[in-house]
């Protein structure tokens, strides 16, 4: 695979749900360290770049083996800042400061910490080997079908969210409806050339990569759940972090 592949891990300093969420302790290590570990254990990722506006986060990430060659400008680290904002910034930085810019970016969100590096590599291979794909995004199958959900009109009556499905059809078994997938933060793979050419991140030929359902972190309760899951199933990422700490 003759392509330059880099991980990009975004980590703003601000978090309203859980203050300091990206560096909050999970089984003795900052949350973001798990995404760095997944990238380090990948066989396809060549560099690991963290985009952050925080010096504290930057120092922590460097301690776990990631590069933080710049600080993200504050105006690109607001509550309403988008993935496109930090991706444009990191691509521009590489274009202006490095000899080569990565061909592909493996977007690993810190808030989905328990990845399998083998699955991350599988996603990368899927994207790189596709001739037509504009991007890859992971998702897991929805536990219940939204085709069986209702909306409520102004008169207080329920009806289907899809006009073509009437209230009797909603009672059909869920197997009679299409599978629906919930986007998650397990892994995205983005193409630099596509982003530059179209000014889009994903495009309309986005590979639907089916990922394991991994709990995403938004509240303190989510940390408690993940600690329970690690205790029950173990984690190659935690094992790796303990090893490099020693």
PyMOL commands that set and color helices and strands:
alter all, ss='L'
color gray80, all
select helices_A, chain A and resi 21-23+31-41+55-63+74-76+83-97+117-128+146-148+169-171+174-176+192-198+220-233+236-245
alter helices_A, ss='H'
color red, helices_A
select strands_A, chain A and resi 5-11+25-26+29-30+47-52+104-107+135-141+150-152+158-160+181-191+206-210
alter strands_A, ss='S'
color yellow, strands_A
deselect
rebuild
show_as cartoon
